[in-house]
C-alpha cells in the first residue's frame, strides 16, 4: 500500500496535496509502467488519486522534476501535464478490468441508475401487495401497467387479480393502443407512489425488529404478544404479523416451497425440531423430504431419547430462519397466496 503521508516536500507555485503529487507522477510514467503500479494501491487510494488527477493544474517540467526526485530519483526529467482526466482513465484501463475502471470512475453507478426504470424497481415487490394497490385503479390503467412490467413479475401480478376481472384486463392489454404521453405520465406517477409505499414498508425498522424478536420465540409466546399488542394498536399488529414465521408456520407453506426448504436442512436438525411436535406438523415435514431420509428420521423419533427443550427450540428456529432467508431471496413462499381480492389470512 502506498503511503501518501511519506511523500512530501516543498514545491513551487500552489502546493500540491499528497494525492495530487501521486497522480502527477503516475501521469508522467505513462500507461505501461503506471498501470502495473495500480495493484499496490487500495481502492480508496485509487479513488482519491482519480479525483486529484481530474482537477490537477498544469505542472511545468521543472516542478515535475522536483516531484520525481521525491520518488527516489526514478526520473531525471519530466514534461508538463495536461488533459489529466483522460490520461488517468487511460492508465486505469491499462492496469484494471473494464468493470473495475467503471466502478472507480462512477460510470457503472450512473449507468445502472439510468437502466433501472420504475418498472424494474416494482418487480422486487410482493405481488399480493401490488395487486391490492392495482385493484383501486381503472382496468385500462391496470392493463397499461401489465404491458410495461417484466413478464415474470407481470404473470405473478395477473394471478393476483380477481377471476371476474382477469379476462377483461388481458383483453385490454392485448389490444393496447399508443398511450398519450400525458396519460402515461399520470400512470407512472401512481406507480412511483406505490414504490414509495413499498420502500417505506421495507424500511420500517421498528416492525422488522419486533418481528425478528418474535421469530426467536415459541408460537404460544408470540400469540400472547400479538394479542397484547392488538389491544393497543391493530395497525401495528398488521405491520408485524406478515414478517413473523415460526416452525409451526410450515403448515401454511406451499408444498413445493416446503420441499425446497426441507431438503436443504440437515437430518439431525429436522429430527430435533420434530421432537415433541404435533402429528400434523410431523407429517407436513416428513411428506416433504425423501423416503430414505424420512425412514431415518422416523427411526430416530421412535427411540426413547430424552427431549431437551432448549435444543428443540434452537433446531426449530434454525429451520424457520432458513425459510425466512430463502423467502427474502425470492426462492420460496412462506404462505399460500391469498385468493385474489381477499386479504391475506392472519398468522
C-alpha positions in Angstrom: 0.0 0.0 0.0 1.3 3.4 -0.9 1.7 5.9 2.0 0.9 9.4 0.8 2.0 10.9 4.1 5.6 9.8 3.4 5.6 11.6 0.1 6.1 15.3 0.7 8.4 18.3 0.2 8.3 21.9 -0.9 7.2 22.7 -4.5 6.8 25.9 -6.4 3.6 27.7 -7.0 0.5 26.4 -5.2 1.5 23.5 -3.1 0.2 20.1 -4.3 -1.6 17.7 -2.0 -0.1 14.2 -1.5 -2.8 12.7 -3.8 -2.0 15.3 -6.5 1.7 14.5 -6.3 1.0 10.8 -6.7 -1.4 11.5 -9.6 1.2 13.7 -11.3 4.0 11.1 -11.1 1.6 8.4 -12.4 0.7 10.5 -15.3 4.3 11.2 -16.1 5.1 7.5 -16.1 2.8 6.6 -18.9 0.3 3.8 -19.2 2.6 0.8 -19.3 4.5 1.4 -16.1 1.8 3.3 -14.2 -0.7 0.5 -14.9 1.5 -2.0 -13.2 1.7 0.1 -10.1 -2.1 0.3 -9.6 -2.2 -3.0 -7.8 -0.2 -1.6 -5.0 -2.9 1.0 -4.2 -6.1 0.3 -2.2 -9.5 1.1 -3.7 -9.8 4.2 -1.5 -6.4 5.5 -2.6 -7.2 5.0 -6.3 -10.4 6.9 -5.9 -8.5 9.7 -4.2 -5.9 9.8 -7.0 -8.5 9.8 -9.7 -10.3 12.8 -8.1 -7.0 14.6 -7.7 -6.0 13.9 -11.4 -9.2 15.3 -12.7 -8.6 18.7 -11.2 -4.8 18.7 -11.4 -3.4 22.0 -12.5 -0.8 22.2 -15.3 2.6 21.2 -13.9 5.7 22.6 -15.7 8.7 20.4 -16.3 10.9 21.8 -13.5 8.2 21.3 -10.9 7.5 17.8 -12.2 11.3 17.0 -11.9 11.2 18.1 -8.3 8.3 15.7 -7.7 10.1 12.9 -9.4 13.2 13.4 -7.3 11.0 12.8 -4.3 10.3 9.4 -5.7 13.9 8.3 -5.2 15.2 10.0 -8.4 13.4 7.4 -10.6 13.1 10.1 -13.3 15.6 12.7 -14.4 13.3 14.9 -16.5 9.6 15.5 -16.9 7.1 17.2 -19.0 4.1 19.5 -18.5 0.9 17.6 -17.7 -2.4 18.4 -19.3 -5.6 16.5 -20.1 -5.3 14.7 -16.8 -8.8 13.3 -16.6 -8.4 11.3 -19.9 -4.8 10.4 -19.1 -5.6 8.9 -15.7 -8.5 6.9 -17.3 -6.1 5.6 -19.8 -3.8 4.4 -17.1 -6.6 2.7 -15.2 -7.6 0.9 -18.4 -4.1 -0.4 -18.7 -3.9 -2.0 -15.2 -7.6 -2.8 -14.3 -10.5 -4.7 -15.7 -13.3 -2.7 -17.5 -15.6 -3.4 -14.6 -13.1 -2.0 -12.1 -12.5 1.1 -14.2 -16.2 1.7 -14.5 -16.7 1.3 -10.7 -13.8 3.7 -9.8 -14.9 6.4 -12.3 -18.5 6.1 -11.2 -19.7 5.2 -14.7 -21.3 1.9 -13.6 -23.4 3.5 -10.9 -24.7 6.2 -13.3 -25.4 3.6 -16.0 -27.3 1.4 -13.6 -29.4 4.3 -12.3 -30.3 5.1 -15.9 -31.2 1.5 -16.7 -33.3 0.9 -13.6 -36.7 2.1 -14.5 -39.7 2.3 -12.2 -41.0 -1.0 -13.8 -37.7 -2.8 -12.9 -37.9 -1.5 -9.3 -41.5 -2.6 -9.0 -40.7 -6.2 -9.7 -38.9 -6.6 -6.4 -42.2 -6.1 -4.5 -44.7 -8.6 -3.1 -47.2 -9.3 -6.0 -50.0 -9.5 -3.5 -49.2 -6.1 -2.1 -49.0 -4.6 -5.7 -52.2 -6.5 -6.6 -54.2 -4.9 -3.8 -53.0 -1.5 -4.9 -53.9 -2.0 -8.5 -57.4 -3.1 -7.8 -58.1 0.5 -6.8 -57.2 1.6 -10.4 -59.2 1.6 -13.6 -58.9 -1.6 -15.7 -57.3 0.3 -18.5 -54.7 1.6 -16.1 -54.0 -2.0 -14.8 -53.7 -3.2 -18.5 -51.1 -0.5 -19.2 -49.1 -1.3 -16.1 -49.1 -5.0 -17.0 -47.9 -4.2 -20.5 -44.9 -2.3 -19.0 -43.8 -4.8 -16.4 -41.2 -7.5 -16.9 -43.0 -10.7 -18.0 -42.1 -12.8 -15.0 -43.5 -10.3 -12.5 -46.4 -9.4 -14.7 -47.5 -13.0 -14.7 -47.4 -13.2 -10.9 -49.4 -10.0 -10.7 -52.0 -11.2 -13.2 -52.8 -14.1 -10.9 -53.5 -11.7 -8.0 -56.4 -10.2 -9.9 -60.0 -11.5 -9.4 -61.1 -14.1 -11.9 -64.0 -11.8 -12.9 -61.6 -9.0 -14.0 -58.7 -11.1 -15.3 -60.1 -11.8 -18.8 -61.1 -8.2 -19.3 -57.7 -6.8 -18.3 -55.9 -9.4 -20.5 -58.1 -8.3 -23.4 -57.3 -4.7 -22.8 -53.6 -5.4 -22.6 -53.7 -7.4 -25.9 -55.5 -4.5 -27.7 -53.5 -1.7 -26.0 -53.0 1.2 -28.4 -50.5 4.0 -28.1 -50.9 5.8 -24.8 -50.6 9.6 -24.8 -47.5 10.9 -23.0 -49.7 12.8 -20.6 -51.7 9.7 -19.6 -48.6 7.6 -19.4 -47.0 10.2 -17.0 -50.1 10.2 -14.8 -50.0 6.4 -14.5 -46.2 6.4 -13.9 -46.7 8.9 -11.1 -49.1 6.5 -9.5 -46.6 3.7 -9.8 -43.9 5.9 -8.2 -46.3 6.5 -5.3 -46.7 2.7 -5.0 -42.9 2.3 -5.0 -42.6 4.8 -2.2 -45.2 2.9 -0.2 -43.2 -0.3 -0.7 -39.9 1.2 0.2 -41.4 2.8 3.3 -42.8 -0.5 4.4 -39.5 -2.2 3.6 -37.5 0.3 5.6 -39.7 0.1 8.6 -37.0 -0.8 11.1 -39.4 -0.9 14.0 -41.7 -3.6 12.7 -38.7 -5.6 11.3 -37.1 -5.6 14.7 -40.2 -6.6 16.6 -40.7 -9.4 14.0 -37.1 -10.6 14.5 -37.6 -10.7 18.2 -40.8 -12.7 17.9 -39.2 -15.1 15.5 -36.9 -16.2 18.3 -39.9 -17.2 20.5 -42.3 -20.1 20.6 -45.7 -19.9 19.0 -47.7 -19.6 22.3 -45.5 -16.7 23.4 -45.9 -15.0 20.0 -49.6 -15.4 20.1 -49.8 -13.8 23.5 -47.6 -10.9 22.5 -49.7 -10.2 19.4 -52.9 -10.4 21.4 -51.5 -7.8 23.8 -50.2 -5.6 21.0 -53.6 -5.7 19.3 -55.3 -4.2 22.3 -53.1 -1.1 21.8 -52.8 -0.9 18.0 -54.3 -3.2 15.3 -52.2 -1.3 12.8 -49.0 -2.3 14.5 -50.1 -5.9 14.5 -50.8 -5.8 10.8 -47.3 -4.5 10.1 -45.6 -7.1 12.3 -47.7 -10.2 11.6 -46.7 -10.8 8.0 -43.0 -10.7 8.9 -43.3 -13.4 11.6 -42.5 -17.0 10.6 -42.2 -19.8 13.1 -41.6 -23.5 12.8 -45.3 -24.3 13.1 -46.0 -22.0 10.2 -44.6 -24.7 7.9 -48.2 -26.0 7.8 -49.2 -22.9 5.9 -46.3 -23.1 3.4 -47.0 -24.3 -0.1 -45.8 -27.9 -0.6 -43.4 -27.0 -3.3 -41.7 -24.4 -1.1 -41.7 -26.8 1.8 -39.9 -29.4 -0.3 -37.2 -26.9 -1.4 -36.7 -25.7 2.2 -36.5 -29.0 4.0 -34.3 -30.9 1.5 -31.6 -28.4 2.4 -31.9 -28.9 6.1 -29.6 -31.4 7.8 -31.4 -34.6 9.0 -30.2 -34.2 12.6 -31.7 -30.7 12.8 -35.1 -31.8 11.4 -35.1 -34.8 13.8 -34.5 -32.5 16.8 -37.1 -29.9 15.5 -39.7 -32.6 15.3 -39.3 -33.9 18.8 -42.5 -33.2 20.7 -44.2 -31.7 17.6 -47.8 -32.4 16.7 -48.7 -35.3 14.4 -49.8 -32.7 11.8 -46.5 -30.8 11.7 -44.6 -34.1 11.7 -46.5 -35.3 8.6 -46.1 -31.9 6.9 -42.3 -32.2 7.3 -41.9 -35.9 6.6 -44.0 -35.8 3.4 -41.7 -33.1 2.0 -38.4 -35.0 2.3 -37.0 -38.0 0.5 -38.3 -41.5 1.5 -34.9 -42.5 2.7 -34.5 -39.5 4.9 -38.0 -39.9 6.2 -37.3 -43.5 7.3 -34.1 -42.4 9.1 -35.9 -39.6 10.9 -38.9 -41.7 11.9 -36.5 -44.3 13.3 -34.7 -41.7 15.4 -38.0 -40.2 16.6 -39.2 -43.7 17.6 -36.4 -44.0 20.1 -36.9 -43.1 23.7 -34.3 -40.3 23.6 -34.8 -37.6 26.2 -36.1 -34.3 24.8 -34.0 -31.2 25.6 -36.4 -28.3 25.2 -33.6 -25.8 24.5 -32.1 -27.9 21.7 -35.5 -28.4 20.2 -36.2 -24.7 20.2 -32.8 -24.0 18.6 -33.4 -26.5 15.9 -36.9 -25.1 15.1 -35.5 -21.6 15.0 -32.8 -22.8 12.5 -35.5 -24.2 10.2 -37.6 -21.0 10.5 -34.6 -18.7 9.9 -33.6 -20.6 6.8 -37.2 -20.3 5.5 -37.1 -16.6 6.0 -33.7 -16.3 4.3 -34.9 -18.3 1.2 -38.2 -16.3 1.1 -36.3 -13.0 1.2 -34.2 -14.3 -1.7 -37.4 -15.0 -3.7 -36.7 -18.7 -3.8 -39.8 -19.9 -1.8 -43.1 -18.7 -0.5 -43.8 -18.7 3.2 -47.6 -18.9 2.8 -50.1 -19.8 0.2 -51.1 -16.7 -1.8 -54.5 -15.4 -0.6 -57.3 -15.7 -3.2 -57.5 -12.6 -5.5 -59.4 -9.9 -3.9 -59.1 -11.3 -0.4 -56.8 -10.1 2.4 -54.1 -12.5 3.5 -55.0 -14.8 6.3 -53.8 -13.9 9.8 -50.8 -15.7 11.1 
